[in-house]
Amino acid sequence: MNDHASSTERLQDVQARIAEAARAANRATGDITLIAVSKTFPARAIAPVLAAGQRHFGENRVQEAREKWPALKEEYPDAIVHLIGPLQTNKVKHAVQLFDVIHTVDRDKLAGELAKEMNRQGRHLPVFVQVNTGEEPQKAGVAPGEADAFIERCRNEHGLNVVGLMCIPPVNEEPSLHFALLRKIATRHDLKQLSMGMSHDFETAIEFGATHVRVGSAIFGPRTPPPSRT
Ligand SMILES: *Cc1c(COP(=O)(O)O)cnc(C)c1O
């Protein structure tokens, strides 16, 4: 797809590539959810993609999502917004109000606060546990060696509805090793959902069992760098 294609043309292209990757892996296309990652893009860029029928979207910052999504959801009440970025405990209340799925549970303090807030709001969202499969110090996620115990605590102590695991492989490594590791940990816990694969590697992720691929730039085009975090 060239840079002049529209977001809806690129969406169709990504959908076709997902279907092809599913076929190649002997999987049903319907078992794979495309999350269109709309971070940094304004509501006017998201609207045509919603109008084209896309319903799952990903955002990585609570504040940015709060500025865009309440109005979009009014127009499209069946839109499902996934939080795919790190969550600070002081933003848990707004996150539970706004998001429908949380992909980034990675520590007990956060798990506890999420559980408490979900009870308070009566909104029991499905969550993914993020695993730092590359053990990168700067990256969020529970270390692979701690994942088993953490998943159990999320379920049994915090009472969260853990539906699957999520990872972001290191940029310069073969992603399939990370996808395979994530799948192996998920299987041990009978977790059916795997959030893995981005614009450059979603086909490989599908080969390795991804149920949720998070695709941003291949749909919305290149992102300008976000303003620095405070
Ligand atoms: C930005 C982002 C994506 C999408 O990245 P692209 O390379 O634009 O597809 C996927 N997952 C996470 C966690 C992200 O932050």
The ligand as an SDF file (V2000), in Angstrom:
LIG
                    3D

 15 15  0  0  0  0  0  0  0  0999 V2000
    1.6490    1.8600   18.9260 C   0  0  0  0  0  0  0  0  0  0  0  0
    1.4000    0.4860   19.3490 C   0  0  0  0  0  0  0  0  0  0  0  0
    0.9950   -0.4950   18.4350 C   0  0  0  0  0  0  0  0  0  0  0  0
    0.8210   -0.2330   16.9480 C   0  0  0  0  0  0  0  0  0  0  0  0
    2.0600   -0.0340   16.3570 O   0  0  0  0  0  0  0  0  0  0  0  0
    2.2240    0.0210   14.7390 P   0  0  0  0  0  0  0  0  0  0  0  0
    3.6330   -0.3410   14.5240 O   0  0  0  0  0  0  0  0  0  0  0  0
    1.8970    1.4080   14.3560 O   0  0  0  0  0  0  0  0  0  0  0  0
    1.2770   -0.9570   14.1820 O   0  0  0  0  0  0  0  0  0  0  0  0
    0.7460   -1.7650   18.9120 C   0  0  0  0  0  0  0  0  0  0  0  0
    0.8930   -2.0700   20.2090 N   0  0  0  0  0  0  0  0  0  0  0  0
    1.2760   -1.1640   21.1190 C   0  0  0  0  0  0  0  0  0  0  0  0
    1.4060   -1.5560   22.5390 C   0  0  0  0  0  0  0  0  0  0  0  0
    1.5490    0.1500   20.7260 C   0  0  0  0  0  0  0  0  0  0  0  0
    1.9410    1.0420   21.6450 O   0  0  0  0  0  0  0  0  0  0  0  0
  1  2  1  0
  2  3  1  0
  2 14  2  0
  3  4  1  0
  3 10  2  0
  4  5  1  0
  5  6  1  0
  6  7  2  0
  6  8  1  0
  6  9  1  0
 10 11  1  0
 11 12  2  0
 12 13  1  0
 12 14  1  0
 14 15  1  0
M  END
$$$$
